[in-house]
Amino acid sequence: MTRLNEGRRRLLYLRSWFALLIGVCSLLAAGTGLRAEKAGAAESCHTLEGETRETHPGPCWRPYSNSSPFNRGLGAAPRTLLRSAAIVSRLTGFGKGHGIVGGHADTSSDFDHPLYFSRRSDPKYKIHCVKDWGTCEVEGMRVRIPKRARQAAGGDGSLGVLDRRSGWEYDFWQVRSTPRGGGPLRVSWGGRTAIGTPGADGLGSSATAAHFGTAAGVISPAELEAGEINHALFLVVKCTNGTHVWPAKGPGAGRTCASMGLSNTFAPAMGQHFYLDMTESEIDAMAVPTWKKTILHAMAEYGMFVGDTGGSTWRLKIESGTSYTSFGEEDPWVRLGRQFNVPSWESSSGRTLYDFDTAAGVDWSRLKVADPCVSRGAC
């Protein structure tokens, strides 16, 4: 009788372990499925098929590594400069920041960055830099560019081409000509920066004043629609103090305030790192549109780097709608203007323009200037 009870106990014990094993296997399978689902979602951000805007990898993809100053994030309590308040006062003293305007694509008012993702089947262009400024890094290079690619129609004539197979982003300033089927591509100047590698930082390209890549810090319509911007922003200011700080690369510092008859004192440096000193809950509680909160969250988590000078106050760079209209599609900034019900007006040319007012309703005295050691991840 005792041996029989002992046998039953052993059987129950084995059954319990068997059930536990099945449960563990089920959990592992579920985890594998979840990982596969996440992997599939990540992979969908890297689709390379198609010649229209589907070529864009989507809002979750970042061209540079996590260690890039654009992707590193500020951390919980970033160190600030001692003169932070004075620099912020000078920046905001330039005037109310200009908002994003939807509908400027393909007009002389477009000073933003069209971005294109090249494929093996795209024609090759041989780059020629026409300015006599020394050694142009991309001079003579043959670069695959979508045949429908088009530079911004404003005076900067910017064009960015990301070749994810080669691991390079090619950046051009003042593109002079774009032959449809390949051939010579005349630009005032250009550069390149690595993408998709552990060392890719978005720096060192020569097509922007700070030597940032043209993809660095720009807000894409896909990001704004998704409600998340997971990188620092590209800030354009009226003028600088004539110096640069990392991650900008000199010797240039854009248009100085002194060149405009103004004082350089406490003006921002090229590469200066501003951030919005507000918590997530504070931003969420603000009485501003959701699309604006998306931008403010990026300002608070990652900040804004001064990357260029121009205009009368300060503004953020966006991905130009030309990236889409060049393929015959609607400017997504116009579509988002309707979708988000932002104010609109008719231009003198009969275009409907949409005013994404990024400045209204925000206490900009909450801006601070981070020490460059924060951008380096050294403090």
C-alpha positions in Angstrom: 0.0 0.0 0.0 2.8 2.4 0.9 4.7 1.5 -2.4 1.4 2.2 -4.3 0.9 5.7 -2.7 4.6 6.5 -3.4 4.1 5.5 -7.1 1.1 7.8 -7.3 3.0 10.7 -5.8 5.8 10.2 -8.3 3.3 10.1 -11.2 1.7 13.4 -10.0 5.1 14.9 -9.6 6.1 14.0 -13.2 2.7 15.3 -14.5 3.3 18.6 -12.7 6.8 19.0 -14.2 5.4 18.1 -17.6 2.7 20.7 -17.4 5.3 23.3 -16.2 7.5 22.4 -19.2 4.6 22.8 -21.6 3.9 26.2 -20.1 7.5 27.4 -20.4 7.6 26.2 -24.0 4.4 28.2 -24.7 5.8 31.3 -23.2 9.0 30.9 -25.2 7.0 30.4 -28.4 4.9 33.5 -27.6 8.1 35.5 -27.0 9.5 34.2 -30.2 6.4 35.3 -32.0 6.5 38.7 -30.3 10.1 39.1 -31.4 9.3 38.0 -34.9 6.4 40.5 -34.9 8.7 43.3 -33.7 11.4 42.3 -36.2 8.8 42.3 -38.9 7.7 45.8 -37.9 11.3 47.0 -37.9 11.9 45.4 -41.3 8.8 47.2 -42.7 10.7 50.4 -41.9 13.5 49.4 -44.2 11.6 48.5 -47.3 13.7 49.2 -50.4 11.1 48.5 -53.1 9.3 51.0 -55.2 10.2 54.4 -56.7 7.7 56.6 -55.0 7.8 57.7 -51.4 7.5 54.0 -50.3 11.2 54.1 -50.9 11.4 56.1 -47.7 11.9 53.7 -44.8 9.3 55.2 -42.5 9.2 57.2 -39.3 10.9 54.5 -37.1 14.2 54.4 -39.1 17.2 56.6 -38.1 20.1 57.0 -40.6 22.7 57.4 -37.9 23.8 55.3 -34.9 22.5 55.5 -31.4 25.8 57.2 -30.4 25.2 60.1 -32.9 24.6 63.4 -31.1 21.3 63.6 -32.9 20.2 60.3 -31.4 21.9 60.2 -28.0 19.3 62.1 -26.0 19.9 64.6 -23.2 19.5 62.4 -20.2 17.8 63.2 -16.9 19.7 66.4 -15.8 21.9 67.7 -18.7 24.7 70.1 -17.8 23.9 73.6 -19.0 26.2 76.5 -19.9 26.7 79.3 -17.4 25.6 81.8 -20.0 22.6 79.7 -21.0 19.9 82.2 -20.0 21.7 85.1 -21.9 21.9 83.0 -25.1 18.3 81.9 -24.9 17.3 85.5 -24.3 19.2 86.6 -27.4 17.7 83.8 -29.5 14.1 84.6 -28.5 14.9 88.3 -28.8 15.3 87.7 -32.6 11.5 87.4 -32.6 8.8 84.8 -32.7 10.1 81.6 -34.2 8.8 80.8 -37.7 6.6 77.8 -38.0 6.5 75.0 -40.6 4.7 76.0 -43.8 3.0 73.3 -45.8 2.8 74.0 -49.5 6.1 75.6 -50.2 7.4 72.6 -52.2 8.7 73.5 -55.7 8.6 77.3 -54.9 11.4 79.8 -54.4 10.4 79.8 -50.7 11.5 76.2 -50.2 14.8 76.2 -48.2 14.3 72.8 -46.7 15.9 69.4 -47.5 14.5 67.0 -50.1 15.7 63.5 -49.3 15.8 60.5 -51.7 16.7 56.8 -51.2 18.6 55.4 -54.1 18.4 51.9 -55.6 20.6 49.8 -57.9 18.5 50.6 -60.9 18.8 54.4 -60.5 21.0 56.2 -63.0 24.5 57.3 -62.1 25.6 61.0 -61.9 29.1 62.2 -61.9 29.4 65.0 -59.3 31.2 68.3 -60.2 31.6 71.0 -57.5 31.8 74.4 -59.2 32.9 76.6 -56.3 36.6 77.2 -55.9 36.7 76.6 -52.1 39.4 73.9 -52.0 38.9 70.2 -52.0 35.3 69.1 -52.5 34.9 65.6 -51.0 32.4 64.3 -53.6 34.1 65.8 -56.6 34.2 63.2 -59.4 32.2 60.6 -57.5 29.5 58.6 -59.3 26.4 58.5 -57.3 23.1 56.7 -58.0 20.2 59.1 -57.7 16.5 58.5 -58.6 15.8 60.0 -62.0 12.9 62.0 -60.6 14.9 63.5 -57.8 14.7 67.3 -57.6 16.5 69.8 -55.5 14.7 72.4 -53.3 13.6 75.3 -55.4 14.9 77.9 -52.9 18.3 79.6 -53.1 20.0 76.7 -51.2 19.0 74.2 -53.8 19.6 71.4 -51.3 19.4 67.7 -52.2 20.2 64.7 -50.1 20.6 61.1 -51.4 20.8 58.2 -49.0 22.3 55.0 -50.5 21.7 52.4 -47.8 23.4 49.7 -49.7 26.7 51.5 -49.8 26.3 53.0 -46.4 26.6 56.7 -47.5 24.5 59.8 -47.5 25.4 62.2 -50.3 24.6 65.9 -49.7 24.6 68.7 -52.2 24.2 72.4 -51.9 22.9 74.6 -54.8 22.3 71.8 -57.3 22.6 73.4 -60.8 21.3 70.7 -63.0 19.8 67.2 -62.8 19.8 65.4 -66.1 16.9 62.9 -66.1 18.8 59.8 -67.1 22.2 60.4 -65.4 25.4 62.2 -66.5 27.1 65.3 -65.0 25.6 66.8 -61.9 26.8 70.3 -61.2 26.6 71.6 -57.7 28.1 74.5 -55.8 29.4 72.2 -53.1 28.8 68.8 -51.5 29.8 66.2 -49.0 28.9 62.9 -47.6 28.4 61.2 -44.2 28.1 57.5 -43.3 24.7 56.0 -42.5 23.5 52.6 -41.1 26.8 51.8 -39.4 27.9 51.8 -35.7 30.1 54.9 -36.3 27.5 56.8 -38.4 27.0 60.2 -36.7 25.5 62.5 -39.3 28.5 64.8 -39.1 31.3 65.9 -41.4 29.3 66.5 -44.6 29.9 69.9 -46.3 26.5 70.8 -47.7 25.2 72.6 -44.6 26.8 75.4 -42.6 27.4 73.2 -39.6 28.7 70.3 -41.7 25.7 68.2 -40.7 24.1 65.7 -43.1 21.1 67.0 -44.9 19.0 64.2 -43.2 20.3 65.2 -39.7 17.6 66.7 -37.5 14.9 67.3 -40.2 11.3 66.6 -39.3 9.6 64.3 -41.8 5.9 64.3 -42.4 5.8 60.6 -41.6 7.2 61.4 -38.1 4.7 64.1 -37.4 1.8 61.9 -38.6 3.1 59.0 -36.4 3.3 61.3 -33.4 6.9 60.5 -32.5 10.2 62.2 -33.4 13.1 60.1 -32.1 16.0 62.5 -32.8 17.3 66.0 -32.2 16.1 68.8 -34.5 17.9 71.0 -37.0 17.6 74.7 -35.9 18.2 77.6 -38.3 18.9 81.0 -36.5 19.1 84.6 -37.7 22.8 84.9 -37.0 25.6 83.5 -34.9 28.4 84.9 -32.7 31.0 83.9 -35.3 32.2 80.7 -33.5 31.3 77.1 -33.7 31.0 74.4 -31.0 30.9 70.6 -31.4 29.1 68.8 -33.2 29.4 71.6 -35.8 32.7 71.8 -37.7 34.4 75.0 -38.6 35.9 77.2 -39.6 32.7 78.7 -40.9 30.0 79.8 -38.6 27.3 80.9 -41.0 26.0 84.5 -41.1 27.4 86.4 -38.1 25.3 89.0 -36.3 28.2 91.5 -36.7 27.9 91.1 -40.5 24.3 92.4 -40.1 25.4 95.4 -38.0 24.3 93.7 -34.8 26.3 92.6 -31.7 27.7 89.1 -31.6 27.4 89.1 -27.8 25.4 86.1 -26.5 24.3 85.2 -30.0 24.3 81.4 -30.4 27.3 79.6 -31.8 27.0 77.3 -34.8 26.3 73.8 -33.4 24.8 75.2 -30.2 22.6 72.7 -28.4 19.3 74.1 -27.2 16.7 72.0 -25.3 13.2 72.6 -23.8 13.4 72.1 -20.0 10.0 70.6 -19.6 8.8 67.2 -18.4 6.7 64.9 -20.5 3.7 65.4 -18.3 4.1 69.2 -18.5 4.1 69.0 -22.3 1.1 66.6 -22.4 -0.9 69.0 -20.2 -0.3 72.0 -22.6 -3.3 73.4 -24.4 -1.7 73.0 -27.9 -2.4 70.7 -30.8 -1.1 67.1 -30.6 1.2 67.6 -33.6 2.9 70.5 -31.8 3.4 68.3 -28.6 5.2 65.8 -30.8 7.8 68.5 -31.7 8.0 69.8 -28.2 8.7 66.3 -26.8 11.6 66.0 -29.3 12.9 69.3 -28.1 12.8 68.2 -24.5 14.2 64.7 -25.0 16.8 65.3 -27.7 17.1 69.1 -28.2 17.9 71.3 -31.2 21.3 71.9 -32.8 22.0 75.1 -34.7 22.9 73.9 -38.2 22.5 77.0 -40.4 21.7 80.7 -40.5 19.0 82.6 -42.4 15.7 84.3 -42.1 14.8 87.0 -39.6 14.3 84.9 -36.4 14.6 81.1 -36.0 13.0 78.0 -37.3 13.2 74.2 -37.7 14.2 72.3 -40.8 11.9 69.8 -42.3 12.0 67.3 -45.1 10.9 69.2 -48.2 7.6 68.2 -49.8 9.6 68.1 -53.0 10.7 64.6 -52.0 7.2 63.6 -52.8 5.9 66.0 -55.4 8.8 65.1 -57.7 7.1 61.7 -58.0 3.8 63.3 -58.9 2.4 62.9 -55.3 0.6 65.4 -53.2 2.8 67.4 -50.8 2.3 65.5 -47.5 2.7 68.8 -45.6 -0.4 70.0 -47.4 -2.3 66.8 -46.6 -1.2 67.0 -42.9 -2.3 70.6 -42.8 -5.8 69.5 -43.8 -5.7 66.5 -41.5 -4.6 68.5 -38.5 -6.9 71.4 -39.4 -4.1 74.0 -39.2 -4.8 77.6 -40.4 -4.4 78.2 -44.1 -4.2 81.1 -46.5 -4.0 81.7 -50.2 -0.6 82.8 -51.6 -0.3 85.5 -54.3 0.3 82.6 -56.8 -3.0 80.9 -55.8 -1.4 78.2 -53.6 -3.1 77.1 -50.4 -0.4 77.3 -47.7 -0.7 75.8 -44.2 0.8 77.4 -41.1 2.0 74.9 -38.5 2.6 77.6 -35.9 5.3 75.9 -33.7 5.9 78.9 -31.5 2.5 80.0 -30.1 1.4 78.8 -26.7 4.9 77.8 -25.6 6.9 79.5 -22.8 10.3 79.7 -24.6 12.0 81.0 -21.5 12.1 77.3 -20.6 14.7 76.8 -23.3 18.2 76.1 -22.0 21.6 75.6 -23.7 23.4 72.3 -23.0 27.1 72.1 -22.5 28.9 70.6 -25.6 30.0 67.7 -23.3 26.3 66.6 -23.2 26.4 66.3 -27.0 29.5 64.2 -26.8 28.1 62.0 -24.1 31.0 63.0 -21.8 29.1 64.5 -18.9 
